[in-house]
Structures are given as C-alpha cells and as structure tokens.
Amino acid sequence: MSFRRKLNTHDQWLNYCKKQETAVRATGLPEELFRRADVLEDFLEHGLFRSGEGAERALSEISDDAFLALEKVVNGYFDFQQSYPAFCQERLRRFQRYG
C-alpha cells in the first residue's frame, strides 16, 4: 500500500513560484527573496530585504514594471494584503490605488 504525500506549505510555495517564474524574474529581485514565503512576507511588511551577502533592496527603489510583476506574484498567493504595510503604501504611492 502506498500513501500519497501531501505538499507542505513550503513545497506549495516553491511550486507556486515555479508556476509564476516569468513574473518572479520580471521583478528583478534576488531569487533568495522568493525561496521562502516568510522572507517575501517580511519584505512586503517592512519594504527592505538584506541578502545573505549583505546587499540591500528596497521596495521603493524597484521600477514600476517590477512592482507590477511583484504585485502579480503577491495577488496570486497572499490574502490579507493589508498585513503588508510597506507593499500597500508603495502601491498607493505609485498608482494611487489600494488594490
């Protein structure tokens, strides 16, 4: 008898990122940011990412096209986007819209 293993949340996240590979690449953000959902959530909440090498990326410094690609990734996976103040504030600043 065999048992089908259900995907854990990390596996689900990696599968989602693989399906959204074009949008993930279009963000221009480091791959390291997308390796775990909680790392991306921290970026969306605080607006700053520090890589393992110490390089920093700020949400406010990415291009509008990159932000729209990031928004596509975020909208397809995360609910309750109001939990990510840096992301919501940046979207409002750039596009004068909440969602």
Biopython code that builds the backbone (N, CA, C, O; Angstrom):
import numpy as np
from Bio.PDB.StructureBuilder import StructureBuilder

atoms = [
    (1, "MET", "N", (0.848, -1.168, 0.000)),
    (1, "MET", "CA", (0.000, 0.000, 0.000)),
    (1, "MET", "C", (0.898, 1.238, 0.000)),
    (1, "MET", "O", (1.885, 1.303, 0.734)),
    (2, "SER", "N", (0.549, 2.193, -0.815)),
    (2, "SER", "CA", (1.336, 3.428, -0.837)),
    (2, "SER", "C", (0.463, 4.582, -0.364)),
    (2, "SER", "O", (-0.762, 4.565, -0.487)),
    (3, "PHE", "N", (1.119, 5.548, 0.161)),
    (3, "PHE", "CA", (0.425, 6.736, 0.642)),
    (3, "PHE", "C", (0.884, 7.928, -0.180)),
    (3, "PHE", "O", (2.070, 8.092, -0.468)),
    (4, "ARG", "N", (-0.052, 8.727, -0.538)),
    (4, "ARG", "CA", (0.283, 9.934, -1.284)),
    (4, "ARG", "C", (0.659, 11.028, -0.294)),
    (4, "ARG", "O", (-0.120, 11.374, 0.594)),
    (5, "ARG", "N", (1.829, 11.552, -0.454)),
    (5, "ARG", "CA", (2.303, 12.599, 0.441)),
    (5, "ARG", "C", (1.691, 13.930, 0.013)),
    (5, "ARG", "O", (1.766, 14.315, -1.154)),
    (6, "LYS", "N", (1.094, 14.616, 0.959)),
    (6, "LYS", "CA", (0.557, 15.933, 0.668)),
    (6, "LYS", "C", (1.696, 16.941, 0.724)),
    (6, "LYS", "O", (2.653, 16.779, 1.480)),
    (7, "LEU", "N", (1.577, 17.961, -0.075)),
    (7, "LEU", "CA", (2.589, 19.004, -0.082)),
    (7, "LEU", "C", (2.471, 19.851, 1.186)),
    (7, "LEU", "O", (1.373, 20.226, 1.597)),
    (8, "ASN", "N", (3.608, 20.139, 1.788)),
    (8, "ASN", "CA", (3.578, 21.058, 2.915)),
    (8, "ASN", "C", (3.553, 22.480, 2.364)),
    (8, "ASN", "O", (3.658, 22.678, 1.154)),
    (9, "THR", "N", (3.415, 23.462, 3.236)),
    (9, "THR", "CA", (3.269, 24.832, 2.768)),
    (9, "THR", "C", (4.517, 25.331, 2.034)),
    (9, "THR", "O", (4.410, 26.110, 1.088)),
    (10, "HIS", "N", (5.690, 24.887, 2.464)),
    (10, "HIS", "CA", (6.905, 25.309, 1.774)),
    (10, "HIS", "C", (6.944, 24.736, 0.353)),
    (10, "HIS", "O", (7.302, 25.440, -0.592)),
    (11, "ASP", "N", (6.578, 23.472, 0.205)),
    (11, "ASP", "CA", (6.516, 22.866, -1.129)),
    (11, "ASP", "C", (5.485, 23.578, -2.006)),
    (11, "ASP", "O", (5.713, 23.788, -3.197)),
    (12, "GLN", "N", (4.349, 23.946, -1.406)),
    (12, "GLN", "CA", (3.321, 24.674, -2.155)),
    (12, "GLN", "C", (3.865, 26.024, -2.633)),
    (12, "GLN", "O", (3.614, 26.434, -3.766)),
    (13, "TRP", "N", (4.604, 26.703, -1.769)),
    (13, "TRP", "CA", (5.192, 27.989, -2.126)),
    (13, "TRP", "C", (6.175, 27.826, -3.290)),
    (13, "TRP", "O", (6.139, 28.597, -4.249)),
    (14, "LEU", "N", (7.042, 26.833, -3.205)),
    (14, "LEU", "CA", (8.022, 26.610, -4.270)),
    (14, "LEU", "C", (7.337, 26.266, -5.587)),
    (14, "LEU", "O", (7.764, 26.729, -6.644)),
    (15, "ASN", "N", (6.284, 25.462, -5.536)),
    (15, "ASN", "CA", (5.523, 25.129, -6.744)),
    (15, "ASN", "C", (4.862, 26.372, -7.326)),
    (15, "ASN", "O", (4.850, 26.567, -8.542)),
    (16, "TYR", "N", (4.314, 27.209, -6.451)),
    (16, "TYR", "CA", (3.687, 28.447, -6.915)),
    (16, "TYR", "C", (4.722, 29.337, -7.606)),
    (16, "TYR", "O", (4.463, 29.865, -8.687)),
    (17, "CYS", "N", (5.876, 29.501, -6.995)),
    (17, "CYS", "CA", (6.931, 30.337, -7.584)),
    (17, "CYS", "C", (7.387, 29.787, -8.934)),
    (17, "CYS", "O", (7.690, 30.545, -9.856)),
    (18, "LYS", "N", (7.431, 28.472, -9.035)),
    (18, "LYS", "CA", (7.824, 27.861, -10.305)),
    (18, "LYS", "C", (6.788, 28.176, -11.389)),
    (18, "LYS", "O", (7.149, 28.460, -12.531)),
    (19, "LYS", "N", (5.503, 28.124, -11.029)),
    (19, "LYS", "CA", (4.446, 28.450, -11.984)),
    (19, "LYS", "C", (4.465, 29.933, -12.351)),
    (19, "LYS", "O", (4.084, 30.306, -13.460)),
    (20, "GLN", "N", (4.907, 30.771, -11.424)),
    (20, "GLN", "CA", (4.962, 32.215, -11.641)),
    (20, "GLN", "C", (6.376, 32.678, -12.016)),
    (20, "GLN", "O", (6.728, 33.839, -11.810)),
    (21, "GLU", "N", (7.169, 31.776, -12.558)),
    (21, "GLU", "CA", (8.583, 32.046, -12.827)),
    (21, "GLU", "C", (8.802, 33.309, -13.665)),
    (21, "GLU", "O", (9.733, 34.070, -13.403)),
    (22, "THR", "N", (7.966, 33.534, -14.652)),
    (22, "THR", "CA", (8.111, 34.714, -15.502)),
    (22, "THR", "C", (7.920, 35.992, -14.689)),
    (22, "THR", "O", (8.704, 36.933, -14.811)),
    (23, "ALA", "N", (6.881, 36.023, -13.862)),
    (23, "ALA", "CA", (6.628, 37.204, -13.029)),
    (23, "ALA", "C", (7.718, 37.375, -11.980)),
    (23, "ALA", "O", (8.149, 38.497, -11.714)),
    (24, "VAL", "N", (8.163, 36.281, -11.387)),
    (24, "VAL", "CA", (9.231, 36.354, -10.380)),
    (24, "VAL", "C", (10.482, 36.949, -11.009)),
    (24, "VAL", "O", (11.104, 37.834, -10.422)),
    (25, "ARG", "N", (10.859, 36.481, -12.188)),
    (25, "ARG", "CA", (12.043, 37.021, -12.868)),
    (25, "ARG", "C", (11.856, 38.491, -13.243)),
    (25, "ARG", "O", (12.797, 39.281, -13.177)),
    (26, "ALA", "N", (10.631, 38.848, -13.637)),
    (26, "ALA", "CA", (10.354, 40.222, -14.056)),
    (26, "ALA", "C", (10.460, 41.222, -12.903)),
    (26, "ALA", "O", (10.589, 42.423, -13.139)),
    (27, "THR", "N", (10.408, 40.745, -11.676)),
    (27, "THR", "CA", (10.559, 41.656, -10.539)),
    (27, "THR", "C", (11.977, 42.205, -10.453)),
    (27, "THR", "O", (12.196, 43.292, -9.918)),
    (28, "GLY", "N", (12.939, 41.451, -10.980)),
    (28, "GLY", "CA", (14.336, 41.855, -10.878)),
    (28, "GLY", "C", (14.903, 41.718, -9.481)),
    (28, "GLY", "O", (16.029, 42.142, -9.217)),
    (29, "LEU", "N", (14.135, 41.132, -8.591)),
    (29, "LEU", "CA", (14.574, 40.944, -7.208)),
    (29, "LEU", "C", (15.372, 39.653, -7.082)),
    (29, "LEU", "O", (15.193, 38.744, -7.893)),
    (30, "PRO", "N", (16.239, 39.552, -6.097)),
    (30, "PRO", "CA", (17.071, 38.353, -5.938)),
    (30, "PRO", "C", (16.216, 37.096, -5.720)),
    (30, "PRO", "O", (15.179, 37.134, -5.058)),
    (31, "GLU", "N", (16.682, 35.997, -6.291)),
    (31, "GLU", "CA", (15.985, 34.713, -6.113)),
    (31, "GLU", "C", (15.859, 34.349, -4.647)),
    (31, "GLU", "O", (14.878, 33.731, -4.235)),
    (32, "GLU", "N", (16.840, 34.729, -3.870)),
    (32, "GLU", "CA", (16.857, 34.438, -2.433)),
    (32, "GLU", "C", (15.586, 34.954, -1.745)),
    (32, "GLU", "O", (15.129, 34.368, -0.764)),
    (33, "LEU", "N", (15.031, 36.026, -2.247)),
    (33, "LEU", "CA", (13.824, 36.622, -1.680)),
    (33, "LEU", "C", (12.613, 35.715, -1.851)),
    (33, "LEU", "O", (11.667, 35.788, -1.067)),
    (34, "PHE", "N", (12.637, 34.866, -2.865)),
    (34, "PHE", "CA", (11.494, 34.007, -3.172)),
    (34, "PHE", "C", (11.670, 32.564, -2.713)),
    (34, "PHE", "O", (10.817, 31.727, -3.006)),
    (35, "ARG", "N", (12.735, 32.252, -2.014)),
    (35, "ARG", "CA", (12.980, 30.862, -1.590)),
    (35, "ARG", "C", (12.033, 30.409, -0.488)),
    (35, "ARG", "O", (11.732, 29.222, -0.358)),
    (36, "ARG", "N", (11.566, 31.379, 0.309)),
    (36, "ARG", "CA", (10.607, 31.062, 1.384)),
    (36, "ARG", "C", (9.558, 32.165, 1.432)),
    (36, "ARG", "O", (9.881, 33.346, 1.302)),
    (37, "ALA", "N", (8.313, 31.775, 1.617)),
    (37, "ALA", "CA", (7.220, 32.746, 1.642)),
    (37, "ALA", "C", (7.394, 33.753, 2.771)),
    (37, "ALA", "O", (7.072, 34.929, 2.600)),
    (38, "ASP", "N", (7.896, 33.316, 3.919)),
    (38, "ASP", "CA", (8.025, 34.241, 5.049)),
    (38, "ASP", "C", (9.071, 35.315, 4.792)),
    (38, "ASP", "O", (8.965, 36.411, 5.343)),
    (39, "VAL", "N", (10.077, 35.036, 3.973)),
    (39, "VAL", "CA", (11.080, 36.042, 3.623)),
    (39, "VAL", "C", (10.429, 37.122, 2.757)),
    (39, "VAL", "O", (10.651, 38.312, 2.975)),
    (40, "LEU", "N", (9.627, 36.707, 1.778)),
    (40, "LEU", "CA", (8.926, 37.671, 0.938)),
    (40, "LEU", "C", (7.918, 38.460, 1.776)),
    (40, "LEU", "O", (7.781, 39.671, 1.601)),
    (41, "GLU", "N", (7.223, 37.790, 2.670)),
    (41, "GLU", "CA", (6.267, 38.490, 3.532)),
    (41, "GLU", "C", (6.952, 39.570, 4.362)),
    (41, "GLU", "O", (6.399, 40.655, 4.540)),
    (42, "ASP", "N", (8.136, 39.288, 4.867)),
    (42, "ASP", "CA", (8.887, 40.276, 5.632)),
    (42, "ASP", "C", (9.230, 41.480, 4.751)),
    (42, "ASP", "O", (9.151, 42.623, 5.201)),
    (43, "PHE", "N", (9.604, 41.229, 3.518)),
    (43, "PHE", "CA", (9.901, 42.294, 2.564)),
    (43, "PHE", "C", (8.659, 43.145, 2.311)),
    (43, "PHE", "O", (8.746, 44.372, 2.263)),
    (44, "LEU", "N", (7.514, 42.504, 2.151)),
    (44, "LEU", "CA", (6.273, 43.226, 1.902)),
    (44, "LEU", "C", (5.838, 44.030, 3.122)),
    (44, "LEU", "O", (5.223, 45.089, 2.996)),
    (45, "GLU", "N", (6.163, 43.521, 4.287)),
    (45, "GLU", "CA", (5.781, 44.197, 5.530)),
    (45, "GLU", "C", (6.682, 45.398, 5.824)),
    (45, "GLU", "O", (6.202, 46.457, 6.228)),
    (46, "HIS", "N", (7.984, 45.227, 5.617)),
    (46, "HIS", "CA", (8.944, 46.254, 6.012)),
    (46, "HIS", "C", (9.539, 47.040, 4.839)),
    (46, "HIS", "O", (10.059, 48.139, 5.032)),
    (47, "GLY", "N", (9.467, 46.487, 3.633)),
    (47, "GLY", "CA", (9.946, 47.199, 2.457)),
    (47, "GLY", "C", (11.442, 47.134, 2.227)),
    (47, "GLY", "O", (11.970, 47.873, 1.395)),
    (48, "LEU", "N", (12.141, 46.259, 2.953)),
    (48, "LEU", "CA", (13.587, 46.160, 2.817)),
    (48, "LEU", "C", (14.013, 44.695, 2.892)),
    (48, "LEU", "O", (13.527, 43.936, 3.730)),
    (49, "PHE", "N", (14.923, 44.315, 2.010)),
    (49, "PHE", "CA", (15.466, 42.949, 2.008)),
    (49, "PHE", "C", (16.978, 43.032, 2.058)),
    (49, "PHE", "O", (17.599, 43.769, 1.293)),
    (50, "ARG", "N", (17.562, 42.272, 2.963)),
    (50, "ARG", "CA", (19.017, 42.154, 3.059)),
    (50, "ARG", "C", (19.393, 40.728, 2.693)),
    (50, "ARG", "O", (18.966, 39.775, 3.344)),
    (51, "SER", "N", (20.187, 40.593, 1.660)),
    (51, "SER", "CA", (20.604, 39.261, 1.206)),
    (51, "SER", "C", (21.640, 38.691, 2.165)),
    (51, "SER", "O", (22.139, 39.391, 3.047)),
    (52, "GLY", "N", (21.951, 37.437, 1.985)),
    (52, "GLY", "CA", (22.967, 36.775, 2.798)),
    (52, "GLY", "C", (24.334, 37.419, 2.661)),
    (52, "GLY", "O", (25.160, 37.338, 3.570)),
    (53, "GLU", "N", (24.571, 38.060, 1.522)),
    (53, "GLU", "CA", (25.847, 38.748, 1.289)),
    (53, "GLU", "C", (25.830, 40.173, 1.825)),
    (53, "GLU", "O", (26.833, 40.881, 1.734)),
    (54, "GLY", "N", (24.696, 40.603, 2.384)),
    (54, "GLY", "CA", (24.599, 41.942, 2.952)),
    (54, "GLY", "C", (24.067, 43.006, 2.012)),
    (54, "GLY", "O", (23.910, 44.157, 2.419)),
    (55, "ALA", "N", (23.786, 42.654, 0.763)),
    (55, "ALA", "CA", (23.219, 43.619, -0.178)),
    (55, "ALA", "C", (21.778, 43.923, 0.215)),
    (55, "ALA", "O", (21.053, 43.041, 0.676)),
    (56, "GLU", "N", (21.371, 45.165, 0.033)),
    (56, "GLU", "CA", (20.015, 45.576, 0.382)),
    (56, "GLU", "C", (19.221, 45.937, -0.858)),
    (56, "GLU", "O", (19.752, 46.495, -1.817)),
    (57, "ARG", "N", (17.935, 45.607, -0.819)),
    (57, "ARG", "CA", (16.984, 46.023, -1.855)),
    (57, "ARG", "C", (15.801, 46.645, -1.147)),
    (57, "ARG", "O", (15.268, 46.068, -0.199)),
    (58, "ALA", "N", (15.391, 47.800, -1.592)),
    (58, "ALA", "CA", (14.232, 48.484, -1.022)),
    (58, "ALA", "C", (13.070, 48.400, -2.003)),
    (58, "ALA", "O", (13.247, 48.558, -3.211)),
    (59, "LEU", "N", (11.909, 48.154, -1.480)),
    (59, "LEU", "CA", (10.701, 48.075, -2.292)),
    (59, "LEU", "C", (10.471, 49.387, -3.037)),
    (59, "LEU", "O", (10.017, 49.381, -4.182)),
    (60, "SER", "N", (10.777, 50.486, -2.404)),
    (60, "SER", "CA", (10.552, 51.798, -3.011)),
    (60, "SER", "C", (11.494, 52.084, -4.174)),
    (60, "SER", "O", (11.266, 53.033, -4.923)),
    (61, "GLU", "N", (12.543, 51.287, -4.342)),
    (61, "GLU", "CA", (13.537, 51.545, -5.378)),
    (61, "GLU", "C", (13.377, 50.693, -6.630)),
    (61, "GLU", "O", (14.103, 50.901, -7.602)),
    (62, "ILE", "N", (12.452, 49.743, -6.637)),
    (62, "ILE", "CA", (12.263, 48.939, -7.837)),
    (62, "ILE", "C", (11.406, 49.724, -8.831)),
    (62, "ILE", "O", (10.667, 50.628, -8.440)),
    (63, "SER", "N", (11.506, 49.383, -10.094)),
    (63, "SER", "CA", (10.753, 50.093, -11.136)),
    (63, "SER", "C", (9.259, 49.784, -11.032)),
    (63, "SER", "O", (8.858, 48.829, -10.365)),
    (64, "ASP", "N", (8.448, 50.596, -11.692)),
    (64, "ASP", "CA", (7.007, 50.345, -11.717)),
    (64, "ASP", "C", (6.688, 48.995, -12.346)),
    (64, "ASP", "O", (5.823, 48.270, -11.853)),
    (65, "ASP", "N", (7.383, 48.648, -13.435)),
    (65, "ASP", "CA", (7.152, 47.350, -14.077)),
    (65, "ASP", "C", (7.497, 46.202, -13.142)),
    (65, "ASP", "O", (6.779, 45.204, -13.077)),
    (66, "ALA", "N", (8.601, 46.350, -12.417)),
    (66, "ALA", "CA", (8.990, 45.319, -11.460)),
    (66, "ALA", "C", (7.960, 45.224, -10.335)),
    (66, "ALA", "O", (7.641, 44.128, -9.875)),
    (67, "PHE", "N", (7.443, 46.363, -9.896)),
    (67, "PHE", "CA", (6.421, 46.353, -8.846)),
    (67, "PHE", "C", (5.157, 45.654, -9.334)),
    (67, "PHE", "O", (4.555, 44.876, -8.594)),
    (68, "LEU", "N", (4.754, 45.922, -10.561)),
    (68, "LEU", "CA", (3.559, 45.255, -11.110)),
    (68, "LEU", "C", (3.760, 43.748, -11.205)),
    (68, "LEU", "O", (2.826, 42.987, -10.955)),
    (69, "ALA", "N", (4.959, 43.306, -11.562)),
    (69, "ALA", "CA", (5.251, 41.869, -11.590)),
    (69, "ALA", "C", (5.190, 41.291, -10.177)),
    (69, "ALA", "O", (4.646, 40.205, -9.973)),
    (70, "LEU", "N", (5.742, 42.007, -9.208)),
    (70, "LEU", "CA", (5.673, 41.564, -7.810)),
    (70, "LEU", "C", (4.226, 41.507, -7.354)),
    (70, "LEU", "O", (3.827, 40.569, -6.664)),
    (71, "GLU", "N", (3.449, 42.491, -7.728)),
    (71, "GLU", "CA", (2.031, 42.513, -7.362)),
    (71, "GLU", "C", (1.305, 41.289, -7.911)),
    (71, "GLU", "O", (0.436, 40.730, -7.242)),
    (72, "LYS", "N", (1.653, 40.876, -9.112)),
    (72, "LYS", "CA", (1.042, 39.671, -9.701)),
    (72, "LYS", "C", (1.363, 38.444, -8.848)),
    (72, "LYS", "O", (0.485, 37.621, -8.588)),
    (73, "VAL", "N", (2.599, 38.321, -8.420)),
    (73, "VAL", "CA", (3.000, 37.194, -7.570)),
    (73, "VAL", "C", (2.245, 37.256, -6.239)),
    (73, "VAL", "O", (1.703, 36.249, -5.783)),
    (74, "VAL", "N", (2.213, 38.412, -5.634)),
    (74, "VAL", "CA", (1.576, 38.587, -4.330)),
    (74, "VAL", "C", (0.075, 38.323, -4.412)),
    (74, "VAL", "O", (-0.477, 37.609, -3.575)),
    (75, "ASN", "N", (-0.583, 38.893, -5.412)),
    (75, "ASN", "CA", (-2.034, 38.742, -5.532)),
    (75, "ASN", "C", (-2.465, 37.292, -5.723)),
    (75, "ASN", "O", (-3.555, 36.910, -5.298)),
    (76, "GLY", "N", (-1.631, 36.493, -6.350)),
    (76, "GLY", "CA", (-1.987, 35.103, -6.603)),
    (76, "GLY", "C", (-1.781, 34.174, -5.426)),
    (76, "GLY", "O", (-2.228, 33.027, -5.462)),
    (77, "TYR", "N", (-1.115, 34.639, -4.384)),
    (77, "TYR", "CA", (-0.780, 33.730, -3.286)),
    (77, "TYR", "C", (-1.212, 34.224, -1.902)),
    (77, "TYR", "O", (-1.705, 33.445, -1.086)),
    (78, "PHE", "N", (-1.026, 35.499, -1.648)),
    (78, "PHE", "CA", (-1.244, 36.024, -0.300)),
    (78, "PHE", "C", (-2.603, 36.692, -0.157)),
    (78, "PHE", "O", (-3.001, 37.505, -0.992)),
    (79, "ASP", "N", (-3.307, 36.341, 0.907)),
    (79, "ASP", "CA", (-4.537, 37.021, 1.289)),
    (79, "ASP", "C", (-4.189, 38.084, 2.317)),
    (79, "ASP", "O", (-3.059, 38.140, 2.804)),
    (80, "PHE", "N", (-5.140, 38.910, 2.639)),
    (80, "PHE", "CA", (-4.976, 39.915, 3.693)),
    (80, "PHE", "C", (-3.756, 40.799, 3.438)),
    (80, "PHE", "O", (-2.887, 40.943, 4.297)),
    (81, "GLN", "N", (-3.709, 41.378, 2.261)),
    (81, "GLN", "CA", (-2.561, 42.186, 1.884)),
    (81, "GLN", "C", (-2.401, 43.424, 2.762)),
    (81, "GLN", "O", (-1.321, 44.014, 2.800)),
    (82, "GLN", "N", (-3.452, 43.824, 3.464)),
    (82, "GLN", "CA", (-3.322, 44.948, 4.379)),
    (82, "GLN", "C", (-2.359, 44.618, 5.521)),
    (82, "GLN", "O", (-1.959, 45.511, 6.268)),
    (83, "SER", "N", (-1.991, 43.363, 5.659)),
    (83, "SER", "CA", (-0.987, 42.955, 6.651)),
    (83, "SER", "C", (0.422, 43.328, 6.216)),
    (83, "SER", "O", (1.366, 43.174, 6.991)),
    (84, "TYR", "N", (0.580, 43.811, 5.002)),
    (84, "TYR", "CA", (1.878, 44.170, 4.454)),
    (84, "TYR", "C", (1.917, 45.678, 4.187)),
    (84, "TYR", "O", (1.745, 46.114, 3.049)),
    (85, "PRO", "N", (2.140, 46.467, 5.233)),
    (85, "PRO", "CA", (2.022, 47.923, 5.089)),
    (85, "PRO", "C", (2.964, 48.538, 4.066)),
    (85, "PRO", "O", (2.554, 49.441, 3.338)),
    (86, "ALA", "N", (4.202, 48.086, 3.983)),
    (86, "ALA", "CA", (5.131, 48.686, 3.017)),
    (86, "ALA", "C", (4.637, 48.451, 1.595)),
    (86, "ALA", "O", (4.710, 49.348, 0.756)),
    (87, "PHE", "N", (4.139, 47.261, 1.322)),
    (87, "PHE", "CA", (3.624, 46.924, -0.004)),
    (87, "PHE", "C", (2.404, 47.776, -0.342)),
    (87, "PHE", "O", (2.322, 48.339, -1.434)),
    (88, "CYS", "N", (1.463, 47.870, 0.585)),
    (88, "CYS", "CA", (0.237, 48.642, 0.351)),
    (88, "CYS", "C", (0.533, 50.132, 0.194)),
    (88, "CYS", "O", (-0.046, 50.789, -0.671)),
    (89, "GLN", "N", (1.417, 50.663, 1.011)),
    (89, "GLN", "CA", (1.770, 52.080, 0.923)),
    (89, "GLN", "C", (2.487, 52.386, -0.393)),
    (89, "GLN", "O", (2.260, 53.428, -1.008)),
    (90, "GLU", "N", (3.340, 51.479, -0.806)),
    (90, "GLU", "CA", (4.072, 51.692, -2.058)),
    (90, "GLU", "C", (3.124, 51.638, -3.255)),
    (90, "GLU", "O", (3.261, 52.434, -4.184)),
    (91, "ARG", "N", (2.178, 50.724, -3.245)),
    (91, "ARG", "CA", (1.192, 50.638, -4.330)),
    (91, "ARG", "C", (0.358, 51.920, -4.383)),
    (91, "ARG", "O", (0.083, 52.441, -5.464)),
    (92, "LEU", "N", (-0.039, 52.421, -3.222)),
    (92, "LEU", "CA", (-0.812, 53.653, -3.167)),
    (92, "LEU", "C", (0.022, 54.837, -3.661)),
    (92, "LEU", "O", (-0.481, 55.679, -4.406)),
    (93, "ARG", "N", (1.277, 54.907, -3.258)),
    (93, "ARG", "CA", (2.157, 55.997, -3.684)),
    (93, "ARG", "C", (2.364, 56.000, -5.199)),
    (93, "ARG", "O", (2.324, 57.049, -5.843)),
    (94, "ARG", "N", (2.583, 54.822, -5.747)),
    (94, "ARG", "CA", (2.896, 54.718, -7.180)),
    (94, "ARG", "C", (1.665, 54.892, -8.065)),
    (94, "ARG", "O", (1.694, 55.618, -9.058)),
    (95, "PHE", "N", (0.586, 54.215, -7.688)),
    (95, "PHE", "CA", (-0.554, 54.076, -8.601)),
    (95, "PHE", "C", (-1.862, 54.685, -8.063)),
    (95, "PHE", "O", (-2.901, 54.612, -8.718)),
    (96, "GLN", "N", (-1.798, 55.277, -6.882)),
    (96, "GLN", "CA", (-2.966, 55.890, -6.239)),
    (96, "GLN", "C", (-4.154, 54.927, -6.172)),
    (96, "GLN", "O", (-5.298, 55.295, -6.438)),
    (97, "ARG", "N", (-3.842, 53.689, -5.807)),
    (97, "ARG", "CA", (-4.896, 52.681, -5.628)),
    (97, "ARG", "C", (-4.541, 51.758, -4.479)),
    (97, "ARG", "O", (-3.375, 51.593, -4.120)),
    (98, "TYR", "N", (-5.576, 51.162, -3.914)),
    (98, "TYR", "CA", (-5.379, 50.267, -2.765)),
    (98, "TYR", "C", (-5.207, 48.817, -3.194)),
    (98, "TYR", "O", (-4.584, 48.043, -2.467)),
    (99, "GLY", "N", (-5.717, 48.437, -4.305)),
    (99, "GLY", "CA", (-5.612, 47.035, -4.710)),
    (99, "GLY", "C", (-5.623, 46.876, -6.180)),
    (99, "GLY", "O", (-5.542, 45.754, -6.680)),
]
sb = StructureBuilder()
sb.init_structure("model")
sb.init_model(0)
sb.init_chain("A")
sb.init_seg("    ")
for serial, (resi, resn, name, xyz) in enumerate(atoms, 1):
    if name == "N":
        sb.init_residue(resn, " ", resi, " ")
    sb.init_atom(name, np.array(xyz, "f"), 0.0, 1.0, " ", f" {name:<3s}", serial, name[0])
structure = sb.get_structure()
